[in-house]
Amino acid sequence: MLNSIVQTQLKKIKSGFARPVGYPKTQITKVGVIGAGLMGHGISLVSSLNGIEVVLLDKTEELATYGLLKINEILKNKIDRKEISPNEREQILRLIYATDNYSLLKDCDLIIEAVFEDEKLKSDIYKKLKKDINDNVILSSNTSSIPISILAKYSLYPENFIGIHFFSPVHKMKLVEVIRTKETSLHTIAKVFDFITQIKKIPILVNDGPGFYTTRVFMRYVMEGMALLSEGCSPRSIESIGKKAGFPVGPLTVLDEIGLKVAYKIRCEIKKSLNKRMIDSIDGAWDNILDKMINQFERFGKSNKKGFYNYPEHSKKQFWEGLDKYFKTLKPLPPEQEIIDRLLFSQIIEALYCYEEGVLNSNSEANIGSIYGWGFPSPGIFEFINEYGIKNFVRRSQSLSISYGKYFDLPPTLNNVSDIEQFLQND
């Protein structure tokens, strides 16, 4: 349950406080979605559910059609739960056209690229689009890690280029992270905010940077989970304590869900643009876990039914027996609260760096983004500091830094009680 402060912050965000003023409200009528995979067909679904026509494009018509079939599966489940009628399903499906023809994107108001995290692949797509779009079309990427300013350079109209980062599963997750560059026009931001409101999602606005806000901070959760595994903590304990810390699922489950290859790719993309502090802070024992799982054991997560868990066809997932063999469990385990603090503080401190570096614009967006983006426990990532007690928070951060490394160091401008106290009062 949200406390009164965060309820006020949520209301503030839903009111559109971050939307640029002075621009008339717009209505998106047609969206192009490039990439019919998990994210692409999810974006297509939430758009069509809200009456928007969709061109769902992939490199072959077969792949695009497969995305349409996945949409139909979700709609069938909605019928079973009596959320929609069969007739409504047909109406929704009629709004989506699956194709491999780029010229059909010509009259779209907004195009969202949602392909794999690969700069070359994305740049090739933007080059193909150049002859099919004009200076009125907003071009965006759903990337979770590649800086938007890097992708925008492949566009004819960088002022119309923006990041629109959805979360999986798209039809269930409420948050959308909007990422602007120095060149993104206010008009573009306003139109994107109107689109997000139109599809009944919650927008937060952040500035461009490696991993933006949500991916950069959330990766701390899974990194710390793998660090604990490398130190000899049992997988079962890591998962259980992750949930006791207030997260919907444990960090190893999260990794399996997003895919270990995807996590590896995100890490590599983020690392390309990091400063020394950030590079030093993400290099660690957890890298060895990820490398071994992918390269040595060919365990990629839920996608190939082999990750930290096995995924039998007709039974519940089970921990992979190789975890005990290759990652030895030490006894006794660290105190439970020690693990909880590591999982929480590693994220909070990274979020403070996001604020110091100008990626985050407000405490409200930080708190709401953390709760609705990746399930950080209420009352949210910065409000946690208030509830924990600022003096206690500073003291605990210092002790974690001594025990586990400099990535628990507080930012230079937010490293004492008075600085943090003043920071938490501003929004």
Contacts in CASP RR format, 6 or more apart in sequence:
PFRMAT RR
TARGET T0000
AUTHOR 0000-0000-0000
METHOD contacts of the structure
MODEL  1
MLNSIVQTQLKKIKSGFARPVGYPKTQITKVGVIGAGLMGHGISLVSSLN
GIEVVLLDKTEELATYGLLKINEILKNKIDRKEISPNEREQILRLIYATD
NYSLLKDCDLIIEAVFEDEKLKSDIYKKLKKDINDNVILSSNTSSIPISI
LAKYSLYPENFIGIHFFSPVHKMKLVEVIRTKETSLHTIAKVFDFITQIK
KIPILVNDGPGFYTTRVFMRYVMEGMALLSEGCSPRSIESIGKKAGFPVG
PLTVLDEIGLKVAYKIRCEIKKSLNKRMIDSIDGAWDNILDKMINQFERF
GKSNKKGFYNYPEHSKKQFWEGLDKYFKTLKPLPPEQEIIDRLLFSQIIE
ALYCYEEGVLNSNSEANIGSIYGWGFPSPGIFEFINEYGIKNFVRRSQSL
SISYGKYFDLPPTLNNVSDIEQFLQND
1 378 0 8 1.000
2 10 0 8 1.000
2 371 0 8 1.000
2 378 0 8 1.000
2 379 0 8 1.000
3 378 0 8 1.000
3 379 0 8 1.000
3 383 0 8 1.000
5 379 0 8 1.000
5 383 0 8 1.000
5 386 0 8 1.000
6 367 0 8 1.000
6 368 0 8 1.000
6 371 0 8 1.000
6 378 0 8 1.000
6 379 0 8 1.000
6 380 0 8 1.000
6 383 0 8 1.000
9 363 0 8 1.000
9 364 0 8 1.000
9 367 0 8 1.000
9 368 0 8 1.000
9 427 0 8 1.000
10 202 0 8 1.000
10 364 0 8 1.000
10 368 0 8 1.000
12 364 0 8 1.000
13 202 0 8 1.000
13 203 0 8 1.000
13 204 0 8 1.000
13 364 0 8 1.000
13 365 0 8 1.000
13 368 0 8 1.000
14 202 0 8 1.000
16 193 0 8 1.000
16 197 0 8 1.000
16 203 0 8 1.000
17 364 0 8 1.000
18 193 0 8 1.000
18 203 0 8 1.000
18 204 0 8 1.000
18 205 0 8 1.000
18 361 0 8 1.000
18 362 0 8 1.000
18 365 0 8 1.000
19 189 0 8 1.000
19 190 0 8 1.000
19 193 0 8 1.000
19 194 0 8 1.000
19 203 0 8 1.000
20 186 0 8 1.000
20 187 0 8 1.000
20 189 0 8 1.000
20 190 0 8 1.000
22 190 0 8 1.000
23 186 0 8 1.000
23 187 0 8 1.000
23 190 0 8 1.000
23 191 0 8 1.000
25 194 0 8 1.000
26 190 0 8 1.000
26 191 0 8 1.000
26 194 0 8 1.000
26 195 0 8 1.000
27 194 0 8 1.000
27 198 0 8 1.000
28 52 0 8 1.000
28 109 0 8 1.000
28 110 0 8 1.000
28 191 0 8 1.000
28 194 0 8 1.000
28 195 0 8 1.000
28 198 0 8 1.000
29 52 0 8 1.000
29 53 0 8 1.000
29 109 0 8 1.000
30 52 0 8 1.000
30 53 0 8 1.000
30 54 0 8 1.000
30 55 0 8 1.000
30 107 0 8 1.000
30 108 0 8 1.000
30 109 0 8 1.000
30 110 0 8 1.000
31 43 0 8 1.000
31 44 0 8 1.000
31 47 0 8 1.000
31 52 0 8 1.000
31 53 0 8 1.000
31 54 0 8 1.000
31 55 0 8 1.000
31 108 0 8 1.000
31 109 0 8 1.000
31 110 0 8 1.000
31 111 0 8 1.000
31 112 0 8 1.000
31 195 0 8 1.000
32 54 0 8 1.000
32 55 0 8 1.000
32 56 0 8 1.000
32 57 0 8 1.000
32 105 0 8 1.000
32 108 0 8 1.000
32 110 0 8 1.000
32 111 0 8 1.000
32 112 0 8 1.000
33 40 0 8 1.000
33 41 0 8 1.000
33 43 0 8 1.000
33 44 0 8 1.000
33 47 0 8 1.000
33 54 0 8 1.000
33 55 0 8 1.000
33 56 0 8 1.000
33 57 0 8 1.000
33 111 0 8 1.000
33 112 0 8 1.000
33 114 0 8 1.000
34 57 0 8 1.000
34 58 0 8 1.000
34 105 0 8 1.000
34 111 0 8 1.000
34 112 0 8 1.000
34 113 0 8 1.000
34 114 0 8 1.000
34 115 0 8 1.000
34 125 0 8 1.000
35 56 0 8 1.000
35 57 0 8 1.000
35 58 0 8 1.000
35 63 0 8 1.000
35 64 0 8 1.000
35 113 0 8 1.000
35 114 0 8 1.000
35 115 0 8 1.000
36 44 0 8 1.000
36 56 0 8 1.000
36 57 0 8 1.000
36 58 0 8 1.000
36 63 0 8 1.000
36 64 0 8 1.000
36 66 0 8 1.000
36 67 0 8 1.000
36 68 0 8 1.000
36 70 0 8 1.000
36 98 0 8 1.000
37 58 0 8 1.000
37 63 0 8 1.000
37 67 0 8 1.000
37 70 0 8 1.000
37 114 0 8 1.000
38 168 0 8 1.000
38 169 0 8 1.000
39 114 0 8 1.000
39 142 0 8 1.000
39 166 0 8 1.000
39 168 0 8 1.000
39 170 0 8 1.000
40 56 0 8 1.000
40 67 0 8 1.000
40 112 0 8 1.000
40 114 0 8 1.000
40 142 0 8 1.000
40 170 0 8 1.000
41 56 0 8 1.000
41 67 0 8 1.000
41 68 0 8 1.000
41 70 0 8 1.000
41 71 0 8 1.000
42 71 0 8 1.000
42 74 0 8 1.000
42 166 0 8 1.000
42 169 0 8 1.000
42 170 0 8 1.000
42 171 0 8 1.000
43 112 0 8 1.000
43 114 0 8 1.000
43 142 0 8 1.000
43 166 0 8 1.000
43 170 0 8 1.000
44 54 0 8 1.000
44 56 0 8 1.000
44 67 0 8 1.000
44 71 0 8 1.000
44 96 0 8 1.000
45 71 0 8 1.000
45 74 0 8 1.000
45 75 0 8 1.000
45 92 0 8 1.000
45 170 0 8 1.000
45 171 0 8 1.000
46 170 0 8 1.000
46 171 0 8 1.000
46 199 0 8 1.000
46 200 0 8 1.000
46 201 0 8 1.000
47 54 0 8 1.000
47 199 0 8 1.000
48 54 0 8 1.000
48 71 0 8 1.000
48 92 0 8 1.000
48 93 0 8 1.000
48 95 0 8 1.000
48 96 0 8 1.000
49 92 0 8 1.000
49 171 0 8 1.000
49 199 0 8 1.000
50 198 0 8 1.000
50 199 0 8 1.000
50 200 0 8 1.000
51 92 0 8 1.000
51 95 0 8 1.000
52 95 0 8 1.000
52 198 0 8 1.000
52 199 0 8 1.000
53 95 0 8 1.000
53 97 0 8 1.000
54 95 0 8 1.000
54 96 0 8 1.000
54 97 0 8 1.000
55 97 0 8 1.000
55 99 0 8 1.000
55 104 0 8 1.000
55 105 0 8 1.000
55 108 0 8 1.000
56 64 0 8 1.000
56 67 0 8 1.000
56 68 0 8 1.000
56 96 0 8 1.000
56 97 0 8 1.000
56 98 0 8 1.000
56 99 0 8 1.000
57 64 0 8 1.000
57 98 0 8 1.000
57 99 0 8 1.000
57 100 0 8 1.000
57 101 0 8 1.000
57 102 0 8 1.000
57 104 0 8 1.000
57 105 0 8 1.000
58 64 0 8 1.000
58 67 0 8 1.000
58 98 0 8 1.000
58 100 0 8 1.000
59 100 0 8 1.000
60 100 0 8 1.000
61 98 0 8 1.000
61 99 0 8 1.000
61 100 0 8 1.000
63 100 0 8 1.000
64 98 0 8 1.000
64 99 0 8 1.000
64 100 0 8 1.000
65 98 0 8 1.000
67 98 0 8 1.000
68 93 0 8 1.000
68 96 0 8 1.000
68 98 0 8 1.000
71 93 0 8 1.000
71 96 0 8 1.000
72 89 0 8 1.000
72 93 0 8 1.000
74 171 0 8 1.000
75 84 0 8 1.000
75 89 0 8 1.000
75 92 0 8 1.000
75 93 0 8 1.000
76 89 0 8 1.000
78 84 0 8 1.000
78 89 0 8 1.000
79 85 0 8 1.000
79 86 0 8 1.000
79 89 0 8 1.000
84 92 0 8 1.000
97 104 0 8 1.000
102 128 0 8 1.000
102 129 0 8 1.000
102 132 0 8 1.000
103 132 0 8 1.000
105 111 0 8 1.000
105 129 0 8 1.000
105 132 0 8 1.000
105 133 0 8 1.000
106 132 0 8 1.000
106 133 0 8 1.000
108 133 0 8 1.000
108 137 0 8 1.000
109 136 0 8 1.000
109 137 0 8 1.000
109 138 0 8 1.000
109 191 0 8 1.000
110 137 0 8 1.000
110 138 0 8 1.000
110 140 0 8 1.000
110 191 0 8 1.000
110 192 0 8 1.000
110 195 0 8 1.000
111 129 0 8 1.000
111 133 0 8 1.000
111 137 0 8 1.000
111 138 0 8 1.000
111 139 0 8 1.000
111 140 0 8 1.000
112 140 0 8 1.000
112 141 0 8 1.000
112 142 0 8 1.000
112 164 0 8 1.000
113 122 0 8 1.000
113 125 0 8 1.000
113 126 0 8 1.000
113 139 0 8 1.000
113 140 0 8 1.000
113 141 0 8 1.000
113 142 0 8 1.000
113 143 0 8 1.000
114 141 0 8 1.000
114 142 0 8 1.000
114 166 0 8 1.000
115 121 0 8 1.000
115 122 0 8 1.000
115 125 0 8 1.000
116 265 0 8 1.000
117 143 0 8 1.000
117 144 0 8 1.000
117 145 0 8 1.000
117 146 0 8 1.000
117 262 0 8 1.000
117 265 0 8 1.000
117 266 0 8 1.000
117 269 0 8 1.000
118 265 0 8 1.000
119 146 0 8 1.000
119 150 0 8 1.000
119 151 0 8 1.000
119 269 0 8 1.000
122 141 0 8 1.000
122 143 0 8 1.000
122 146 0 8 1.000
122 151 0 8 1.000
122 154 0 8 1.000
123 151 0 8 1.000
123 154 0 8 1.000
126 139 0 8 1.000
126 151 0 8 1.000
126 154 0 8 1.000
126 155 0 8 1.000
127 154 0 8 1.000
129 139 0 8 1.000
130 156 0 8 1.000
133 139 0 8 1.000
133 156 0 8 1.000
135 156 0 8 1.000
135 157 0 8 1.000
135 160 0 8 1.000
136 160 0 8 1.000
137 157 0 8 1.000
137 160 0 8 1.000
138 160 0 8 1.000
138 161 0 8 1.000
138 162 0 8 1.000
138 188 0 8 1.000
138 191 0 8 1.000
138 192 0 8 1.000
139 155 0 8 1.000
139 157 0 8 1.000
139 160 0 8 1.000
139 161 0 8 1.000
139 162 0 8 1.000
140 161 0 8 1.000
140 162 0 8 1.000
140 163 0 8 1.000
140 164 0 8 1.000
140 192 0 8 1.000
141 148 0 8 1.000
141 151 0 8 1.000
141 161 0 8 1.000
141 163 0 8 1.000
141 164 0 8 1.000
142 163 0 8 1.000
142 164 0 8 1.000
142 165 0 8 1.000
142 166 0 8 1.000
143 151 0 8 1.000
143 163 0 8 1.000
143 165 0 8 1.000
144 165 0 8 1.000
144 211 0 8 1.000
144 212 0 8 1.000
144 214 0 8 1.000
144 215 0 8 1.000
144 266 0 8 1.000
145 210 0 8 1.000
145 211 0 8 1.000
145 212 0 8 1.000
145 215 0 8 1.000
145 265 0 8 1.000
145 266 0 8 1.000
145 269 0 8 1.000
145 270 0 8 1.000
146 269 0 8 1.000
147 208 0 8 1.000
147 209 0 8 1.000
147 210 0 8 1.000
147 211 0 8 1.000
147 273 0 8 1.000
148 161 0 8 1.000
148 162 0 8 1.000
148 163 0 8 1.000
148 179 0 8 1.000
148 180 0 8 1.000
148 181 0 8 1.000
148 184 0 8 1.000
148 208 0 8 1.000
148 209 0 8 1.000
149 181 0 8 1.000
149 182 0 8 1.000
149 183 0 8 1.000
149 208 0 8 1.000
149 209 0 8 1.000
150 273 0 8 1.000
151 161 0 8 1.000
152 158 0 8 1.000
152 161 0 8 1.000
152 181 0 8 1.000
152 183 0 8 1.000
152 184 0 8 1.000
155 161 0 8 1.000
158 181 0 8 1.000
158 183 0 8 1.000
158 184 0 8 1.000
159 183 0 8 1.000
159 184 0 8 1.000
159 185 0 8 1.000
159 188 0 8 1.000
160 184 0 8 1.000
160 185 0 8 1.000
160 188 0 8 1.000
161 181 0 8 1.000
161 183 0 8 1.000
161 184 0 8 1.000
161 188 0 8 1.000
162 178 0 8 1.000
162 179 0 8 1.000
162 180 0 8 1.000
162 181 0 8 1.000
162 184 0 8 1.000
162 188 0 8 1.000
162 189 0 8 1.000
162 192 0 8 1.000
163 177 0 8 1.000
163 178 0 8 1.000
163 179 0 8 1.000
163 180 0 8 1.000
164 176 0 8 1.000
164 177 0 8 1.000
164 178 0 8 1.000
164 179 0 8 1.000
164 192 0 8 1.000
164 196 0 8 1.000
165 176 0 8 1.000
165 177 0 8 1.000
165 178 0 8 1.000
165 179 0 8 1.000
165 212 0 8 1.000
165 214 0 8 1.000
165 215 0 8 1.000
166 173 0 8 1.000
166 176 0 8 1.000
166 201 0 8 1.000
167 173 0 8 1.000
167 175 0 8 1.000
167 176 0 8 1.000
167 214 0 8 1.000
167 373 0 8 1.000
167 374 0 8 1.000
168 257 0 8 1.000
168 258 0 8 1.000
173 372 0 8 1.000
173 373 0 8 1.000
174 201 0 8 1.000
174 202 0 8 1.000
174 372 0 8 1.000
174 373 0 8 1.000
175 201 0 8 1.000
175 202 0 8 1.000
175 203 0 8 1.000
175 204 0 8 1.000
175 214 0 8 1.000
175 368 0 8 1.000
175 369 0 8 1.000
175 372 0 8 1.000
175 373 0 8 1.000
176 196 0 8 1.000
176 201 0 8 1.000
176 202 0 8 1.000
176 203 0 8 1.000
176 204 0 8 1.000
177 203 0 8 1.000
177 204 0 8 1.000
177 206 0 8 1.000
177 212 0 8 1.000
177 213 0 8 1.000
177 214 0 8 1.000
177 369 0 8 1.000
177 373 0 8 1.000
178 189 0 8 1.000
178 192 0 8 1.000
178 193 0 8 1.000
178 196 0 8 1.000
178 203 0 8 1.000
178 204 0 8 1.000
178 205 0 8 1.000
178 206 0 8 1.000
179 206 0 8 1.000
179 207 0 8 1.000
179 208 0 8 1.000
179 209 0 8 1.000
179 212 0 8 1.000
180 189 0 8 1.000
180 205 0 8 1.000
180 206 0 8 1.000
180 207 0 8 1.000
180 208 0 8 1.000
181 208 0 8 1.000
182 208 0 8 1.000
189 205 0 8 1.000
192 203 0 8 1.000
193 203 0 8 1.000
193 205 0 8 1.000
196 202 0 8 1.000
196 203 0 8 1.000
197 203 0 8 1.000
202 368 0 8 1.000
202 369 0 8 1.000
202 372 0 8 1.000
204 213 0 8 1.000
204 365 0 8 1.000
204 368 0 8 1.000
204 369 0 8 1.000
205 361 0 8 1.000
205 365 0 8 1.000
206 212 0 8 1.000
206 213 0 8 1.000
206 354 0 8 1.000
206 359 0 8 1.000
206 360 0 8 1.000
206 361 0 8 1.000
206 365 0 8 1.000
207 358 0 8 1.000
207 359 0 8 1.000
207 360 0 8 1.000
207 361 0 8 1.000
208 359 0 8 1.000
209 216 0 8 1.000
209 273 0 8 1.000
209 359 0 8 1.000
210 216 0 8 1.000
210 269 0 8 1.000
210 270 0 8 1.000
210 271 0 8 1.000
210 272 0 8 1.000
210 273 0 8 1.000
210 274 0 8 1.000
210 278 0 8 1.000
211 266 0 8 1.000
211 269 0 8 1.000
211 270 0 8 1.000
212 359 0 8 1.000
213 351 0 8 1.000
213 354 0 8 1.000
213 359 0 8 1.000
213 360 0 8 1.000
213 365 0 8 1.000
213 366 0 8 1.000
213 369 0 8 1.000
214 369 0 8 1.000
214 370 0 8 1.000
214 373 0 8 1.000
214 374 0 8 1.000
215 266 0 8 1.000
215 270 0 8 1.000
216 270 0 8 1.000
216 350 0 8 1.000
216 354 0 8 1.000
216 359 0 8 1.000
217 347 0 8 1.000
217 350 0 8 1.000
217 351 0 8 1.000
217 354 0 8 1.000
217 370 0 8 1.000
217 381 0 8 1.000
218 347 0 8 1.000
218 373 0 8 1.000
218 374 0 8 1.000
219 263 0 8 1.000
219 266 0 8 1.000
219 267 0 8 1.000
219 270 0 8 1.000
219 282 0 8 1.000
220 346 0 8 1.000
220 347 0 8 1.000
220 350 0 8 1.000
221 247 0 8 1.000
221 251 0 8 1.000
221 254 0 8 1.000
221 343 0 8 1.000
221 346 0 8 1.000
221 347 0 8 1.000
221 374 0 8 1.000
222 251 0 8 1.000
222 254 0 8 1.000
222 255 0 8 1.000
222 263 0 8 1.000
223 282 0 8 1.000
223 286 0 8 1.000
223 346 0 8 1.000
224 251 0 8 1.000
224 286 0 8 1.000
224 342 0 8 1.000
224 343 0 8 1.000
224 346 0 8 1.000
225 238 0 8 1.000
225 251 0 8 1.000
225 252 0 8 1.000
225 286 0 8 1.000
225 343 0 8 1.000
226 251 0 8 1.000
226 252 0 8 1.000
226 255 0 8 1.000
226 285 0 8 1.000
226 286 0 8 1.000
226 289 0 8 1.000
226 290 0 8 1.000
227 284 0 8 1.000
227 285 0 8 1.000
227 286 0 8 1.000
228 238 0 8 1.000
228 339 0 8 1.000
228 342 0 8 1.000
229 235 0 8 1.000
229 238 0 8 1.000
229 252 0 8 1.000
229 286 0 8 1.000
229 289 0 8 1.000
229 323 0 8 1.000
229 327 0 8 1.000
230 285 0 8 1.000
230 286 0 8 1.000
230 288 0 8 1.000
230 289 0 8 1.000
230 327 0 8 1.000
231 285 0 8 1.000
231 330 0 8 1.000
232 327 0 8 1.000
232 328 0 8 1.000
232 329 0 8 1.000
232 330 0 8 1.000
233 329 0 8 1.000
233 330 0 8 1.000
233 333 0 8 1.000
233 334 0 8 1.000
233 339 0 8 1.000
234 329 0 8 1.000
234 333 0 8 1.000
235 252 0 8 1.000
235 308 0 8 1.000
235 319 0 8 1.000
235 323 0 8 1.000
235 327 0 8 1.000
236 319 0 8 1.000
237 333 0 8 1.000
237 339 0 8 1.000
238 250 0 8 1.000
238 251 0 8 1.000
238 252 0 8 1.000
238 339 0 8 1.000
239 249 0 8 1.000
239 250 0 8 1.000
239 251 0 8 1.000
239 252 0 8 1.000
239 253 0 8 1.000
241 336 0 8 1.000
241 339 0 8 1.000
241 340 0 8 1.000
241 343 0 8 1.000
242 250 0 8 1.000
242 251 0 8 1.000
242 339 0 8 1.000
242 340 0 8 1.000
242 343 0 8 1.000
243 249 0 8 1.000
243 250 0 8 1.000
244 336 0 8 1.000
244 340 0 8 1.000
245 339 0 8 1.000
245 340 0 8 1.000
245 343 0 8 1.000
245 344 0 8 1.000
245 377 0 8 1.000
246 377 0 8 1.000
247 343 0 8 1.000
247 375 0 8 1.000
247 376 0 8 1.000
247 377 0 8 1.000
248 375 0 8 1.000
249 257 0 8 1.000
251 343 0 8 1.000
252 308 0 8 1.000
252 309 0 8 1.000
253 308 0 8 1.000
253 309 0 8 1.000
255 263 0 8 1.000
255 301 0 8 1.000
255 307 0 8 1.000
255 308 0 8 1.000
256 301 0 8 1.000
256 302 0 8 1.000
256 307 0 8 1.000
256 308 0 8 1.000
256 309 0 8 1.000
257 301 0 8 1.000
257 302 0 8 1.000
259 300 0 8 1.000
259 301 0 8 1.000
259 302 0 8 1.000
259 303 0 8 1.000
260 290 0 8 1.000
260 293 0 8 1.000
260 294 0 8 1.000
260 299 0 8 1.000
260 300 0 8 1.000
260 301 0 8 1.000
260 307 0 8 1.000
261 294 0 8 1.000
261 300 0 8 1.000
261 303 0 8 1.000
263 290 0 8 1.000
264 290 0 8 1.000
264 294 0 8 1.000
267 282 0 8 1.000
267 290 0 8 1.000
270 282 0 8 1.000
271 279 0 8 1.000
271 282 0 8 1.000
274 282 0 8 1.000
277 353 0 8 1.000
278 353 0 8 1.000
280 406 0 8 1.000
280 407 0 8 1.000
281 350 0 8 1.000
281 406 0 8 1.000
281 407 0 8 1.000
282 407 0 8 1.000
289 327 0 8 1.000
292 326 0 8 1.000
293 299 0 8 1.000
293 300 0 8 1.000
293 307 0 8 1.000
293 308 0 8 1.000
294 300 0 8 1.000
297 306 0 8 1.000
297 322 0 8 1.000
297 326 0 8 1.000
298 304 0 8 1.000
298 306 0 8 1.000
299 306 0 8 1.000
299 307 0 8 1.000
299 308 0 8 1.000
299 320 0 8 1.000
300 306 0 8 1.000
300 307 0 8 1.000
301 307 0 8 1.000
301 308 0 8 1.000
301 309 0 8 1.000
302 309 0 8 1.000
302 311 0 8 1.000
305 311 0 8 1.000
305 312 0 8 1.000
306 320 0 8 1.000
307 320 0 8 1.000
308 319 0 8 1.000
308 320 0 8 1.000
308 323 0 8 1.000
309 317 0 8 1.000
309 318 0 8 1.000
309 319 0 8 1.000
309 320 0 8 1.000
310 317 0 8 1.000
310 318 0 8 1.000
310 319 0 8 1.000
310 320 0 8 1.000
311 317 0 8 1.000
312 318 0 8 1.000
333 339 0 8 1.000
341 396 0 8 1.000
341 400 0 8 1.000
342 400 0 8 1.000
342 404 0 8 1.000
344 377 0 8 1.000
344 384 0 8 1.000
345 396 0 8 1.000
345 397 0 8 1.000
345 400 0 8 1.000
345 408 0 8 1.000
346 407 0 8 1.000
346 408 0 8 1.000
347 370 0 8 1.000
347 376 0 8 1.000
347 381 0 8 1.000
348 381 0 8 1.000
348 382 0 8 1.000
348 384 0 8 1.000
348 385 0 8 1.000
348 393 0 8 1.000
349 397 0 8 1.000
349 407 0 8 1.000
349 408 0 8 1.000
349 409 0 8 1.000
349 410 0 8 1.000
349 411 0 8 1.000
350 407 0 8 1.000
351 360 0 8 1.000
351 366 0 8 1.000
351 370 0 8 1.000
351 381 0 8 1.000
351 382 0 8 1.000
352 410 0 8 1.000
352 411 0 8 1.000
352 414 0 8 1.000
353 411 0 8 1.000
354 360 0 8 1.000
354 366 0 8 1.000
355 366 0 8 1.000
355 411 0 8 1.000
355 414 0 8 1.000
355 423 0 8 1.000
356 411 0 8 1.000
356 412 0 8 1.000
356 413 0 8 1.000
356 414 0 8 1.000
360 366 0 8 1.000
362 427 0 8 1.000
363 382 0 8 1.000
363 383 0 8 1.000
363 423 0 8 1.000
363 424 0 8 1.000
363 426 0 8 1.000
363 427 0 8 1.000
364 427 0 8 1.000
366 380 0 8 1.000
366 381 0 8 1.000
366 382 0 8 1.000
367 379 0 8 1.000
367 380 0 8 1.000
367 381 0 8 1.000
367 382 0 8 1.000
367 383 0 8 1.000
368 380 0 8 1.000
369 376 0 8 1.000
369 381 0 8 1.000
370 376 0 8 1.000
370 380 0 8 1.000
370 381 0 8 1.000
371 377 0 8 1.000
371 378 0 8 1.000
371 380 0 8 1.000
377 384 0 8 1.000
379 386 0 8 1.000
379 387 0 8 1.000
382 424 0 8 1.000
385 393 0 8 1.000
385 420 0 8 1.000
385 424 0 8 1.000
386 424 0 8 1.000
388 396 0 8 1.000
390 417 0 8 1.000
390 420 0 8 1.000
390 421 0 8 1.000
390 424 0 8 1.000
391 417 0 8 1.000
393 420 0 8 1.000
394 410 0 8 1.000
394 415 0 8 1.000
394 416 0 8 1.000
394 417 0 8 1.000
394 420 0 8 1.000
397 408 0 8 1.000
397 409 0 8 1.000
397 410 0 8 1.000
400 408 0 8 1.000
401 408 0 8 1.000
401 409 0 8 1.000
409 415 0 8 1.000
410 420 0 8 1.000
413 419 0 8 1.000
414 420 0 8 1.000
414 423 0 8 1.000
END
